[in-house]
Structures are given as structure tokens and as C-alpha cells.
Amino acid sequence: MSIKVEHITKLYGEQKALDDVSFEIKTGEIVGFLGPNGAGKSTMMKIICCYIPQTEGKVTVCGFDINENPLEVKKHIGYLPEHNPLYLDMYIKEYLHFVGGIFHLDNLNDRVEEMIKMVGLTKEQHKKIGQLSKGYRQRVGLAQALIHNPEVLILDEPTTGLDPNQLEEIRNLIKEIGKEKTVMLSTHIMQEVEAICDRTIIINQGKIVADNTTENLQSTVENKIVIRIEFEQKASADEILSNTSANDVKIISDTQFLVEANNEQIRNELFQLAVKNNLTILTIQKEHQKLEDVFKELTK
């Protein structure tokens, strides 16, 4: 087990940033750690990385307790914080040599060259960090997190500031890294989680509200059926609400509606409504829940 979090509570004065949080992450898993602003994501990551102490509970990383063996934990973790702290007056290679030196790496020159190539900094490698765009600075941060070849990678908002092409490159890199390492990342981009994460943990107000595979999580609120229906003629949302078991009807246009209900019977009821009112149905289909819908449902 790469990361094991047991009953972690973190207090700031009387405020509970984390409230009895527990989860485990296995080797080779890419886990998305989601939550609204202020939910406790960054606090949890900082505790795992030994940056701040917990108030209660226990965390082990690769078998090492964060309180008893913090140096061993740090050897096994690569960390990219949300606000990427870099020395802007240093050259890229100079900075990576500096970080690699802290870990007393052998063949440091080769490792620096490998990291530069891996994260796509080859064309920029002779520049000072202060001359780089935000996207390339993120790549430098990712390189420093990986340079000592850690078993666990903790990424807090790793794709902030990247353009669409860079996003795809970094996502592919994270997926490749995840084949051999444990990756835990926080993000507000739901498509990112759907694209690269095997599992999703959602935290809200300091508590875990969901922990499942990303695919299964998308079906956790499937008891709410959403049907998209389009009629040839104008129709009434009030008529649909009055004559079916729909909980809510969202108007897309005079002829198109999103109908929410708690059971599959709603589809037959819509057909009966159409017959009764001489309406022609052009399309009717069930909308699949997106991770964003699940997130909203669990954190509202």
C-alpha cells in the first residue's frame, strides 16, 4: 500500500479543515482528489508530504509513518504544490541540478537531461525560469517532483495555466507515470479526472463524501434519471410536470426539454403524454451522468 490515511483530523483553532478522513491508495493507481475550494484537499496533501502536522490520526507512505520517519517519507514522494515555488533567477538545468543535489543523486547530469526531455523542456532548457511562461514553469515543477524517481507523486492542480496542447501532453505524461508509480492529484477540471484517473475521491467540508472508481462514481446518482426529449411541435413544461412523475423539467427551447425523474417509467409516461396531446417525438434519449453532475450533487 503506497498511501494509507487513517482517521486524520486537522484543526486550525476551532475550525476543522479535515474531519476523520480515511482512505488508501495502491501502487499503480492514479487517484483524483476533488472538492470545492476550502474543502481540505491541499491540507490533506501537505500532511501526507510532511509539510504540516495532523491534529489526530495516522498516515503512512510506502510503509513509513509521517511522524516517525518524515525523511524517509520525503524520499519516496515527489510533490508539486498548487503554487509552484521556483527560483526564477536560476536556469532550468541549474535548478534541476540543485534539486537533484539535495537528494544526492548519482549520474545527476544524465538524470537532469532525462527529466528535461520527459517533460518537454528541450527547447527551453537554456533559459532562466523567470523567462518561461506559466505552462513551462509547471513543467519545471513536474521535473523537480520526478527527478529523484519517487514511488509516490502528489500533484496539486498540476495543469494550471497550460494551453490545450500542453494539457494533453502533461495528461499523457501523468498516465504514463501512473503505470509504475502511485499518483494522487487534485484538480477542478472534471474532464481531466475522467481522462486519466482510475479512481476518484471527493471531499467536502473536510469529510470524504465519495470514494470509488471514476466509472462507478458516475453512476452513484443514477437513481436520478435525466431524459432529453424533443417534440416536433411546441410543448409545455408545466404539462409534462402535471402528467408525469417528473421531478423537474428544464426548458431548452419551445420543443426541447430535459426531464428529471427517479425511475425509468418516465420514458413511457412521456410517450403517453405525446399521444394524449398529439405531439410528435423527434428524439428521446437518456442523458448519462457526467462526473461534474456527481460532483455538484455531492458537494452542493
TORDRENBA-978475 format. One record per residue (C-alpha): residue number from 1; y, z, x. Coordinates in nm, 4 decimals. Each point is the difference from the previous one (the first is absolute). Last residue first. Example, Ala and Ser with C-alpha at 12.3 -4.5 7.8 and 13.67 -1.06 7.14 Angstrom:
2
    i         y         z         x
    2   -0.1060    0.7140    1.3670
    1   -0.3440    0.0660   -0.1370
This chain:
300
    i         y         z         x
  300    2.1294   -0.3045   -2.3887
  299   -0.2354    0.0360    0.2969
  298   -0.3435   -0.0894   -0.1399
  297    0.1031   -0.2745   -0.2434
  296    0.2497   -0.1519    0.2427
  295   -0.2608   -0.0172    0.2757
  294   -0.2589   -0.1484   -0.2364
  293    0.2451   -0.2696   -0.1086
  292    0.0870   -0.0761    0.3650
  291   -0.3714   -0.0277    0.0786
  290   -0.0116   -0.2827   -0.2518
  289   -0.1914    0.0295   -0.3249
  288   -0.1570   -0.3195   -0.1188
  287    0.1684   -0.1605   -0.3023
  286   -0.2397   -0.1037   -0.2729
  285    0.0587   -0.3457   -0.1370
  284    0.1174   -0.1743   -0.3165
  283    0.1478   -0.3495    0.0029
  282    0.1242   -0.2474   -0.2608
  281   -0.0682    0.2150   -0.3062
  280    0.1084   -0.1760   -0.3215
  279    0.1561    0.2289   -0.2570
  278   -0.0784   -0.0314   -0.3713
  277    0.0956    0.3651   -0.0617
  276   -0.3457    0.1280   -0.1012
  275   -0.1781   -0.2228    0.2510
  274    0.2239    0.1190    0.2866
  273   -0.0442    0.3630   -0.1000
  272   -0.3771   -0.0438   -0.0050
  271    0.0079   -0.1458    0.3527
  270    0.2207    0.2857    0.1163
  269   -0.2412    0.2533   -0.1485
  268   -0.2889   -0.1653    0.1802
  267    0.1798    0.0423    0.3357
  266    0.1044    0.3567   -0.0806
  265   -0.3646    0.1010   -0.0351
  264   -0.0147    0.0247    0.3795
  263    0.1339    0.3533   -0.0115
  262    0.3006    0.2142    0.0893
  261    0.2797   -0.2465   -0.0773
  260    0.2892   -0.1828    0.1677
  259    0.1241   -0.3401   -0.1226
  258    0.2080   -0.2214    0.2262
  257    0.1746   -0.2598   -0.2166
  256    0.0916   -0.3699   -0.0102
  255    0.1401   -0.2003   -0.2951
  254    0.3576    0.1241   -0.0354
  253   -0.0010    0.0803    0.3718
  252   -0.1448    0.2616    0.2360
  251    0.0029    0.2793   -0.2567
  250   -0.1902    0.3113    0.1009
  249   -0.2294    0.1482   -0.2642
  248   -0.1167    0.3612    0.0145
  247   -0.2836    0.2149   -0.1240
  246   -0.1842   -0.2855   -0.1707
  245   -0.2535    0.0986   -0.2673
  244    0.0952   -0.3046   -0.2091
  243    0.1990   -0.0783   -0.3135
  242    0.3211    0.1967    0.0434
  241    0.0375   -0.0507    0.3754
  240   -0.0621   -0.3762   -0.0256
  239    0.2454   -0.0366   -0.2879
  238    0.2617    0.2006    0.1913
  237   -0.0386   -0.2365    0.2949
  236    0.0726   -0.2928   -0.2301
  235   -0.1102   -0.3591    0.0473
  234    0.1604   -0.3407    0.0519
  233   -0.2494   -0.2851   -0.0164
  232   -0.2408   -0.1425    0.2585
  231   -0.1164    0.3486    0.0883
  230   -0.0385    0.1473    0.3481
  229   -0.2016    0.3119    0.0787
  228   -0.0232    0.2165    0.3105
  227   -0.2387    0.2886   -0.0604
  226    0.0248    0.3349    0.1785
  225   -0.2821    0.2501   -0.0454
  224    0.0677    0.3599    0.0991
  223   -0.3427    0.1525    0.0571
  222    0.0241   -0.1994    0.3216
  221    0.2048    0.2794    0.1519
  220   -0.2390    0.0622    0.2878
  219   -0.0796   -0.3727    0.0328
  218    0.2389   -0.0750    0.2849
  217   -0.1332    0.3054    0.1770
  216   -0.3437   -0.1559    0.0142
  215    0.1234   -0.2949    0.2072
  214    0.2127    0.2138    0.2317
  213   -0.2944    0.2295    0.0625
  212    0.0754    0.3462   -0.1306
  211    0.2278    0.3001    0.0398
  210    0.2498    0.0756   -0.2761
  209    0.2434    0.2794   -0.0935
  208    0.0117    0.1772    0.3379
  207    0.2710    0.2659   -0.0225
  206    0.3347    0.0407    0.1792
  205    0.2154   -0.1218   -0.2879
  204   -0.2112   -0.3153   -0.0269
  203   -0.2627   -0.1227    0.2445
  202   -0.2032   -0.3175   -0.0386
  201   -0.2965   -0.0666    0.2283
  200   -0.1196   -0.3599    0.0217
  199   -0.3142   -0.1446    0.1529
  198   -0.1092   -0.3168    0.1740
  197    0.3605   -0.0932    0.0773
  196    0.1123   -0.3451    0.1204
  195    0.1224   -0.2244   -0.2806
  194    0.0193    0.2424   -0.2924
  193    0.1862    0.2493    0.2191
  192    0.2463   -0.2641    0.1147
  191    0.0469   -0.1284   -0.3535
  190    0.1052    0.3521   -0.0978
  189    0.2872    0.0088    0.2480
  188    0.1283    0.3579    0.0065
  187   -0.1976    0.0788    0.3132
  186   -0.1977    0.2726    0.1708
  185   -0.2732   -0.0840    0.2455
  184   -0.3215    0.1630    0.1151
  183   -0.2163   -0.2074    0.2323
  182   -0.3335    0.1113    0.1442
  181   -0.1036   -0.2309    0.2806
  180   -0.2503   -0.2772    0.0683
  179    0.0338   -0.2422   -0.2910
  178    0.3380    0.1533   -0.0852
  177    0.1616   -0.1643    0.3032
  176   -0.0743   -0.3425   -0.1497
  175    0.1454    0.1019   -0.3362
  174    0.3078    0.1425    0.1748
  173    0.0461   -0.3256    0.1933
  172   -0.0343   -0.2075   -0.3163
  171    0.2636    0.2162   -0.1673
  170    0.2262   -0.0352    0.3058
  169   -0.0273   -0.3803   -0.0064
  168    0.0492   -0.0240   -0.3766
  167    0.3066    0.2198    0.0088
  166    0.1421   -0.1945    0.2954
  165   -0.0129   -0.3183   -0.2070
  164    0.1548    0.1713   -0.3040
  163    0.2851    0.1597    0.2044
  162   -0.0467    0.3495    0.1397
  161    0.2539    0.2774   -0.0573
  160   -0.2463    0.2752   -0.0871
  159   -0.3556   -0.1124    0.0686
  158   -0.1372    0.3251    0.1464
  157    0.1201    0.2372   -0.2763
  156   -0.1630    0.3030    0.1671
  155   -0.2986   -0.1155    0.2061
  154   -0.2630    0.2455    0.1249
  153   -0.2661   -0.1633    0.2211
  152   -0.3167    0.1894    0.0862
  151   -0.2460   -0.0800    0.2802
  150    0.2826   -0.0452    0.2506
  149    0.0112   -0.2898    0.2501
  148    0.2695    0.1517    0.2262
  147    0.2361   -0.2930   -0.0705
  146   -0.0459    0.0013   -0.3754
  145    0.2935    0.2124   -0.1172
  144    0.2211   -0.1471    0.2739
  143   -0.0856   -0.3524   -0.1207
  142    0.0747    0.0890   -0.3626
  141    0.3420    0.1281    0.0982
  140    0.0670   -0.3173    0.1990
  139   -0.1031   -0.2019   -0.3055
  138    0.2375    0.2014   -0.2166
  137    0.2765   -0.0828    0.2477
  136   -0.0882   -0.3656   -0.0519
  135    0.0631    0.0314   -0.3734
  134    0.3249    0.1896    0.0482
  133    0.1339   -0.2794    0.2210
  132   -0.0084    0.0483    0.3751
  131    0.2921    0.0326    0.2424
  130   -0.0193    0.3817    0.0063
  129   -0.3619   -0.0252    0.1166
  128    0.1159   -0.1742    0.3177
  127   -0.1423   -0.3455    0.0408
  126   -0.2652   -0.1329    0.2395
  125   -0.2862    0.0292   -0.2501
  124    0.1684   -0.1961   -0.2788
  123   -0.2119   -0.3167    0.0101
  122   -0.3223    0.1972    0.0519
  121    0.0758    0.2617   -0.2667
  120   -0.2693   -0.0987   -0.2488
  119   -0.1735    0.3340   -0.0601
  118   -0.3167   -0.0854    0.1951
  117    0.1764   -0.1900    0.2806
  116    0.2317    0.2872    0.0858
  115   -0.2878    0.2447   -0.0318
  114   -0.2210   -0.1927    0.2414
  113    0.2812   -0.0348    0.2550
  112    0.0589    0.3760   -0.0166
  111   -0.3728    0.0669    0.0430
  110   -0.0229   -0.2264    0.3035
  109    0.2930    0.1740    0.1686
  108   -0.1436    0.3427   -0.0858
  107   -0.3328   -0.0622    0.1730
  106   -0.0826    0.3705   -0.0466
  105    0.1995    0.1917   -0.2580
  104    0.1562    0.3374    0.0804
  103    0.0915    0.0562   -0.3700
  102    0.3654    0.0636    0.0865
  101   -0.0159   -0.3030    0.2287
  100   -0.0904   -0.2224   -0.2930
   99    0.3198    0.1069   -0.1770
   98    0.2159   -0.0799    0.3067
   97   -0.1820   -0.3264    0.0678
   96    0.0621   -0.0938   -0.3640
   95    0.3708    0.0773    0.0416
   94    0.0356   -0.2015    0.3205
   93   -0.1840   -0.2925   -0.1542
   92    0.2352   -0.0045   -0.2982
   91    0.3129    0.0526    0.2103
   90    0.1707    0.3367   -0.0345
   89    0.3522    0.0526   -0.1337
   88   -0.1204    0.0296   -0.3617
   87   -0.2348    0.2901    0.0700
   86   -0.2024   -0.0077   -0.3205
   85   -0.0470    0.2378   -0.2938
   84   -0.1454   -0.1959   -0.2970
   83    0.1292    0.1671   -0.3144
   82   -0.3139   -0.0061   -0.2153
   81   -0.2147    0.1332    0.2820
   80   -0.2553   -0.2120    0.1904
   79   -0.2770    0.2279    0.1232
   78   -0.3084   -0.0720    0.2123
   77   -0.2431    0.2890   -0.0157
   76   -0.2974    0.0966    0.2197
   75    0.1997    0.1376    0.2924
   74    0.2245    0.1822   -0.2465
   73   -0.2992    0.1873   -0.1437
   72   -0.1138    0.1006    0.3489
   71    0.3470    0.1379    0.0717
   70    0.0074    0.1910   -0.3300
   69   -0.3310    0.1793    0.0638
   68   -0.0005    0.3322   -0.1900
   67    0.2685   -0.0773   -0.2565
   66   -0.0857   -0.3648   -0.0703
   65   -0.3741    0.0760   -0.0001
   64   -0.2021   -0.2611    0.1892
   63   -0.3014   -0.1735   -0.1603
   62    0.1470   -0.3504    0.0122
   61    0.3093    0.1430   -0.1704
   60   -0.0334    0.3372   -0.1707
   59    0.2440    0.1473   -0.2499
   58   -0.0053    0.3508   -0.1502
   57    0.1826    0.1829   -0.2757
   56    0.3196    0.1990   -0.0409
   55    0.3619   -0.0236    0.1148
   54   -0.0565   -0.3209    0.1975
   53    0.1593   -0.0486    0.3391
   52    0.2282   -0.2942    0.0918
   51   -0.0506   -0.2807    0.2504
   50   -0.3744    0.0611    0.0347
   49   -0.0875   -0.3599   -0.1017
   48   -0.1834    0.1145   -0.3148
   47    0.2999    0.2187   -0.0900
   46    0.2397   -0.2914    0.0509
   45   -0.2126   -0.2189   -0.2275
   44   -0.0003    0.2603   -0.2762
   43    0.3778    0.0433    0.0213
   42    0.0487   -0.3775   -0.0045
   41   -0.1933   -0.0312   -0.3248
   40    0.1370    0.3106   -0.1759
   39    0.1158   -0.1394   -0.3376
   38    0.3650   -0.0191    0.1091
   37    0.0296   -0.3707   -0.0714
   36   -0.2787   -0.1036   -0.2341
   35   -0.3606   -0.0051    0.1201
   34   -0.2559   -0.2058    0.1860
   33   -0.2367    0.0559    0.2905
   32   -0.1946   -0.3238    0.0523
   31   -0.3288    0.0487    0.1802
   30   -0.1557   -0.2436    0.2458
   29   -0.3488    0.1336    0.0692
   28   -0.1894   -0.0671    0.3236
   27   -0.0725    0.3638    0.0770
   26    0.0069    0.2112   -0.3137
   25    0.3006    0.1544   -0.1730
   24   -0.0280    0.3367   -0.1757
   23    0.2213    0.1617   -0.2631
   22    0.1541    0.3351   -0.0989
   21    0.3536    0.0990   -0.1047
   20    0.0597    0.3547   -0.1289
   19    0.3700   -0.0540   -0.0844
   18    0.2129   -0.1924    0.2463
   17    0.3830    0.0038    0.0082
   16    0.0045    0.3329   -0.1796
   15    0.3593    0.1272   -0.0133
   14    0.0558    0.3747    0.0396
   13    0.1062   -0.0255    0.3635
   12   -0.1454   -0.3307    0.1104
   11   -0.3650    0.0592   -0.0840
   10   -0.2977   -0.2122    0.1013
    9   -0.3433    0.0398   -0.1567
    8   -0.3136   -0.1637    0.1355
    7   -0.3268    0.0753   -0.1789
    6   -0.2266   -0.1831    0.2452
    5    0.0943   -0.3264    0.1725
    4   -0.2759   -0.1738    0.1957
    3    0.0868   -0.3035    0.2099
    2   -0.2440   -0.1990    0.2151
    1   -0.3276    0.1102   -0.1626
